[in-house]
């Protein structure tokens, strides 16, 4: 393995983390509909939690579909 491959591997690791963090922040923002925590009512909190759970299930379903697509 040469130095270029090692550097590319490290850069990909950091980029993957950054992109995943951005996606999670975007999903969280969409679930909260752009409201701050202190502006939300208890019903809004419950709805945001449900939206996060739905997004989590969608990611799991996409992961399962990719696994099944390999066969």
N, C-alpha and C positions, 0 to 999 in steps of 0.2 A: 504494500500500500504506500503510495507516495504522498508527499505533503499536501498536494492539491486535493486529493481525495479526502484526506483527514479534515482539511479546512472546510470543504464542501459539506461533509457530514456534520460538523459542528454548527455551521451556518443553518443547515436544514433543521437541526434540532431546535435552535433558538427561534427560527421562523415558524415552525410548527406550534411551539408554545405561544408565541405572540398572536398568531392567527386564531388559535383556539380561544385564547383569552378575549380577543376582540369579538369573536362569534358569541361567546357566552355573555359578554357585556351587552351585545346587541339584543340577544334573546331576553335578557333581564330587563332591558329598557323597553322592549316591546311589550313584555308581560306587565310592566308597571304603567304602560301607556305614557311614558315621559314624566310621570309625577315623582316627586321626591318622597322619601319614606315618611316624613312628618306630615305631608299633605294627604296621605292616603287614609281612607276610613278602614275599619276592620273588614268590611266586605271587599274593598279593593285589595287588601292584603291577601284575603282568601282567594280571590280571583287570580291574583298574580302568582300565588303558589300553585294553583291548579294549572295555569298556563305553563309554568316552568316544568311541572310534572308531565304535561302533554308533550312538551318539547323533548324532554328526556326519553319518553316512550318512542317518539318519532326517530330520535337518533338510534335507539336500540333496534327499532324495526329496520332502519336503513342498514345497520350493521349486519343484521341477520340476513337481509336480502343479498348483501354482498357475499356473505359466506355461502349461501345457497347457490349463488350464481357461479361459484367456482366448479361445481360438479357437472 
